[in-house]
Amino acid sequence: MSEDTKMASFLSEPLAQCDPEMYELVRKEKQRQIRGLEMIASENFTSRGVLETLGSCLTNKYSEGYPGVRYYGGNEIIDQIESLTQKRALTAFGLKDDEWGVNVQPLSGCPANFAVYSALLEPHSRIMGLDLPDGGHLSHGYATPSKKISFTSVYFENMPYKVNPQTGLIDYEELARTAKLFRPKIIIAGISCYSRNLEYDKFRQICDDVGAILLADMAHVSGLVAAKVVADPFPYADIVTTTTHKSLRGPRAAMIFYRKGPKRPQVVNKSDNSVQMYDYEKKINEAIFPGLQGGPHNNAIGAIGVALKQAASEEFKAYAQQVVKNAKQLVQTLKEKGYTFVAGGTDTHLALLDLRPIGLDGAKVERVLEVVSIAVNKNTCPGDKSALKPSGIRFGTPALTTRGFRENDIVRVAEFIDRAVKIAQEINQNDSNQLLKDFKANMKLDQHAKKLDELKEEIENFASQFPMPGYESI
C-alpha cells in the first residue's frame, strides 16, 4: 500500500476505528443522556439536521469578515449560508429587515453580551442587570464586596437591580428609582433563573425616563419567544441577544439583533427636529469582528440556520407550548407534595425550588439527583448569602419535552424527584450544618446507597422508553 493510500485510509477512518477511547466516551455520554432525565434549564437536545450541519465540511472553512467582505477567498457558499441564516433569524421572530438586523457570528452568549457593551459603551460606563443571586446572569455584571467576579464588572460599572424577597418578583418601582439615581447607559432585561415573564413595557419606560438603551437578553426563552408563548421583547428593546442552544434547540452559539432605521419617537432628542437613525449595525459588527473574534464557526452558523427553520414551523410551536405546560405541571405536582417555589411558580420553561423550608441546600440535592440520573443544577434563591451553598434547585423542561414528555410523564418525574429529596433528608439527618463532603460520605452508607441504586434503576428504565433525536450509530 502506497503512502498516499495509507494517508487517505487514515483520514477516512470512522471515530470508532481511529480513536476507540474517545468513541467509547462519546458512546457513554450518549447512553447517559438516553437513560437519564435531563432537567437543566439551559440544555436541550438538537435535531439530527443540526448535528449533521455541525459535523459537516463547513467546519473546514475560514471566513473572517462578513458576507461579501471577507479576508479569505473561497467563501461564495459560506456567504450564502450566513445570509440565509440571518434571513431565517428575522423570519423566526417576525421581524422586518428594514427595522432589525442580526449578527449570527457570536460564539456564545457571554461574548455576544460583551460585544454589545463594547460596541455601544465607553469603558467604565454604567449598566444595570438583574443581580446574580436574584436570578441574573454573570454576563450582566456581578461583583462581591471584595471581588469583581464577572469581567463585565471589571470593565463597566454595574449596579444590580433586585427582586422583592417576599414575592420573588422583580421590583420595577425600585428599579425605576435606582435607575434615576445611577443613570445607566444600558439596562439589561434578562435572566438566568427567573421563572416569570419579564415586563418589557416597564423596562422600556424606565429606559426612556433615564435615556438608557434597553438590551433584552432572551437566551433562555428565545424558542418560546419565537413560538409566541412568552412575553416578546422585540416591540420594546433596542438590542436583543440570545444563545441558540437552549429553548431554541440549536447549536451552542449566539445571535445579536439590533434596531435599524429611524429611532423610535420615545428615544429621539425632542430638542432636535431632525430624523435620528439607529447606528448600531456597524458598531456591533465591528465589535464582533475584528474587535473580539476572528474567524466565525461556519458549521455553527449553518446549524443555527437549520434550527431557525425548524423554529418557524407549527411543530415547533406545539413543542414550545408543551414545554410551558410541562413546567407548570412539574410545579403543580411538587407544590401538592408540599414544596415551595420562588415567585410562586412559572410562566416559562424553568422553575426554582426553594429548599430552605425542608432544611436542605441545593448542592446536596443536586448531588443526590445526579446519582439517580436526574441532571439539575443548584441555584441561589433571593436572600442567599453564598453561591457556594445555594438554597435552590433550578428545573427546566425543554430537553424532556424534546423527547416527547407530556404532563402525565412529568407527574412521574415529580414523584421521582420527591423520592430523591426524601432520601436526601434521611442522609442529611436533619443537620442543616452538615458539610457537603460528609453528606457525600453518608450517601455511600449501605442503607442509603441501596435506596439510591433502586431509584436510579427505576428512573433509567423509565427514561429509556423515550426517543432521543440525533444519530442512532452512537
N, C-alpha and C positions, 0 to 999 in steps of 0.2 A: 504494500500500500504506500503510495507516494505521500510526501509531507503535506502537499496541498489537500489530498483526500483525507488524511488524518485530521487536519485542521477543520475542514468542512464538517467532518463527522463529529468532532468535539463540540463545535458551535451549535450543532443541531440536536444534541442530546437533551432529552426531557429532564426536568428537575430531579425526578426520582432516580435517574441514572447518573447525572453529572454531580449531584450533591445529595446523597441519600440522607445525610444527617439533617440538613435543612428541610428536605422533603418531609421527614418524619415529624419535625417540629411543626411545620405548617399543617400536616395532617392532624396532629394532636390538637392544635388550636381550632381547626375546623370542627373536630369532634366536641371540644369544649363548648363551642357556640351552639352546636346542634343539641347537645344533651343538657344545656343549662338554660336558665331564664335570664335573658339579658334585659336588665331594667335600669341601666344607666341612662339618664335622660338625654345625654348628648351623643348617644350612639344609635346606630341603625344598621341594617343590612342592605347593601346595594343590590341592584338588579344585575343579572348576567351581562346585559348590554353595557352597563357602567364598568364592570370588571374587565370585559373584553377590550374596551377602549383604553382603560388604564394599562393593560398589558400589551398594548399594540405597538406598532412601529413608530407611533407618534413620540414615544419617549426618546427616540434617537435624534430628534431634530433640535438644533439650537436656533433661537429666533429672537434675539434681543431686539427690542423695539415694538412697534405696533403695526397692524395691517397696512401694507403699502409703504411703510417706513421702517425697514429692517436693516440691521447691521451685518447680516449674513445673506448669502444667496440661497436659492432653492426653497423659498418659503411661499410659493404660489398657493399650494394646497393648505398650508398652515394658516395663511391669511384667510382663506375661505372658512376654515374651521373656527377660527376665533370670531370672525364676523357673524357666522351662523349662531354661535353660542351667545353673542351679545344680542342678536335679534330675538332669540328664544327667551333670553332673560327678561326683556321688556314685555314680550308676549305673555309669559307665565304670570306676571304681576299686573297685567292690564295697563301698561304704561305707553304713552305716546313718545315717539322718538324725537319730537321737537321740544318735549318738555323734560325728558330724562335721558341720560346716558349711563353707561355702565362699563366698568373696568373688570375684566374677568381673570386678570393675571395674579392677584394676591395669592400667596402660597398658603395662608391660613388666616384665621380671624384676627389674632393679635397684630400681625403685621399690617393687615388691612386697616384696623383702627389707628395704628401708629402712623400709617401713611396719611390718613385724613388729618390728624393733628399736625403732622409735619408740613402738609400742603397748605393748611389754612391758618396756622398759628405761628407766632414767633416763639422762640424758647422762653420758658417761664410764663407763658400766657396762662390764663386761668380757665379751668374746666370743672364741671360738676358731673359726677356719676353716682349711681346708687352704691352705697357702702358695701364692701365685700361681705362682711358678716350679716348684712341685711338682704343678701341675695344678688349683689352686683358681681361684676367680673374684674379680674386683675387688670385687664387691659383698659379699664375705665379709670384706673388710678387707685392705688391702695398703699397706705403707709401706716406704720405703728408709731407710737410716740418716740421710739428710738431708732427706727429704720424705715427708709423708703423701699418697700417691698417690690412694687411694680416700677419698671423703668418709665412708665407714663408719669409717675410721680417724681421721678428724678429730673425729667426734662420739662415738665409742666407743673404748675401749681394747682393742686387738687383740693377741692372742698366737697366732701361727700354729702349726699342727702340720705335721709333715713326713712325707715318705716315706723309706724306707730307700734310700739312694743306690745300694746294690748290687742290690737286688731291684726297686726302683721301686714297692714296695707301701707302703701306709700303715703306719706303726709304731704300732700300737694300744697297745702297752705303754708307749712313750714318751709318747703322748698321755695315757694314764691318769696317769702320773707328773706331767706338766706341769700337767694339769687340777687335781690335788690341791694344787699349789703356787699356781697362778694363780687358782683358784676363779672360773671364768667364770659368768655368768648364762645365757648361751646357748652351746651348741656346735653348729656347723653341719656336717652331714653332706651335703656337696655338692661337685660337681666342675665343671670346665670342660674339663679334659683329663686324665682318669684312666680307664684302659680296663678296670679290673676292677670286679666287683661290690663295692659298699660293704657292710661287715659291720655292719648296723644294730643287731644284738643287742649287739655290743661297744660301739657308741656309746651305746646305752641304759644299759648297765651303768655306763659311765663317768659319764654324766649323773646317774644315781641316786646314785652314790657321792659326787658333789660338789654335788648339789642343783641341777643346771642343767636348763634347758629344751632339748630336742632339736629343732632345726629341720633338717628334711631338704629340701634344695633339689634337686629331681629334674628340673630344667629340661631337661637333655639326654636323660634316659631316660624321661620321663613316658609316651610312647607305648608303650615297651617294658614299663613297669610295668603299664599298662592291659591289655596283651596277656599279661602274666604270663610273660615270657621273661627277665626280670632280677629281681634282688632287690627286694622290696616294702618301702618304708619305713613304710607306714601302721600295721602292728602295733606299731611301736616309737616312732614320732615323736609329738611334741606338736603341732607345726606342720609342714605340708608346703607348699612353694611350688613353682611351676613356670611356665615360659613355655609358650606354646601353639603355637609355630611350628616347633619342632624335630622330634623323632621323633613328636610328637602330630599333626603335619601340619595345623595350623590357622593362624589369622591371627597377626600379631605382637601379642601381648598376654600376659597372665599371670593366674594364679589363686593364691589363698591358702586352703589348707584348715586348719581349726583344730578341735581337740577340743572336744566339748561334754559336758555331763552330769557325773556323779561322776568324780572323779580316779581314775586307776589306783592300785591299792594301793601300788605301789612308790614313788609320789611323794607320798603322804599323810604329813603330820606325825604320826609314831607317838605323840607325846605328847598329841595331840588326838583324842579318840574321835568327834568329830562328823563328819558326812559333808561332805567338801570338794568343791566344784564348780569345774570349769574356768570361768574368767571371760574367756576370750579373745575371744569373739564381739563384744561391744560395743567393746572396746578396739581390735580390728583394724579393724572397720568405721569407727570414728571416725578412725582413723589414715589410712585411705584418703580418706574424705570426712567432715568438711571439712579434715582435717589436711594432706594432701599433694596432693590432686587436687580439681578442680572437676567439671564435667560429664563423665560417663563416655562412652566412644566406643561408642554403641549398635550401630553396624554391626559393630564388632569383637566385641562380646558375642554378637550373633546368630550371627556366623561361628564363634565358639568353640562355640556350641551345635550347629551343623552338624557340626563336626569331632568333637565328643564323641559324637554319634550314630553317626558312621562308625567311631569308635574302639571302639565296643561291638560291632561286627559280627565275624562269622567271617572275612570278607575281610581286615579289618584285622589280626586275629590272625595270619593267614597272612603278611601283609605284614611284620609285626614279626619273626616268626620268620626270614623271608628276609633282613631287614636284618642280623641277627646272623650268619646263615650267610655272607652276603656279606663281612662284616667279617673273619670268621675265614678265609675263603678268600683275601682280599687279603693278610692277614698270612702265611698259609702259603706262598703263591706267592712273595712277596718274600723271606721267610726262606730259601726254597730257592735264591734267587738271591744269598744271602749278606748280606742286610740285617739290621739289628738293631732290635728294638722295645723300648721302655721297658715294664717289667713283663712282658716275655716274650711278649706277645700281647694278646688282648682277650676279654672276656666280653660286650661290648656292641656298640654301633654305631660306635665310634671306635677308632683305634689311633694311637700316637705313634711315628713313625720317628725313630731316633737317627742323625744324620748324622756324628757325630764319628768313628766308625771309618773313614769314607771321605774324611775331610778336607774336608768341605763344611759349610755352615751353612744354616739354614732360610731366610734372606732370599734367598740366591742360588737355591736350588732352587725356592722359591715363584715367583720371577720367571720362571725357565725354564718351569716347568709352566704358568704363566699364559699365556705367549707361545704355547704349543702347545695352548691351550684346555682345560687341566685346572685347575680352580679349587680351591685348597687354602689353608691358612694356616700361616705359620711359627709355631713354638711353643717355649717353653722346655722343656728337659729337666732332670731333677733334677741339681743341681750347677752349672747355668749361672749366670754372674755378671751377665749383661746381657740385658735383654729386647729390646734393640735388635739384638743379634746372637745370636739363639737357635740352639740346636743341632738343633732338631727340626722335623718337618712333621707336622701333625695331619691324618689322613684320616678321613672319615666316609662311611657308605654309605646313609643314609636317602633322599637325593634320587635317587641312581641306582636304588635299589630301587623307588621310586615309579614310575620309568619302565619297570620290568619287567626290570631286570638280574638275572641269576641267576649261579650260581657260574662257569659257563663263560665268561660275559661278563666277570666280574671278573678271570679269568685274563688275558684280553686287556688289560684296563685295567692290571693289574700289569705286563704286558710293555711297555705304553706308558710307564708311569712309569719303569721300569728304563732304557729307551732315553733318556728325557729326562734322567735323572740322569747317565748316561754322557756325554751331550753337555755337561752342566754341569761334569763333571770335566775335560773337554777345554778348556772355556772358562776354567776356574779355573787351569789349568796347574800343578796340584799346589802351588799357593801358598795356604795357609790364611789368610795375612795380606792377600791381595788385597782391596782396598776394593770395596764394592758398586758404586760409580759406575764403577770401572774394569772390573769384571765386566760390567756392563751395556753398557759401550762395546765390550768384546770380543765380546759377543753379536752385534753388528752386522757383524763381520768376515765376509767372503763365505763362508769355509769353514764357519763356524758358522751363519750366517743361512740358508744353503741347507738344512742338515740340519734346522733348526728349522721352516722352512717346509714341508718334505716331511712331517715328523712331524705338524705341525698339520693339514695337509690329510687325512692318513690318519685322524687322530683325529676330525676333524669329519665325515668321511664315515661313520665307524663310529657316532658318537653320533647322527647324524641319522636313523638307522634306527629309533630307539626313540621311542615315542609320548610326547607331553607333555600332561599334563592342563591344563585351562583353556579359554580361548576360541580358536576357530580364526581369528577375524577379524583378530587382530593377531599 
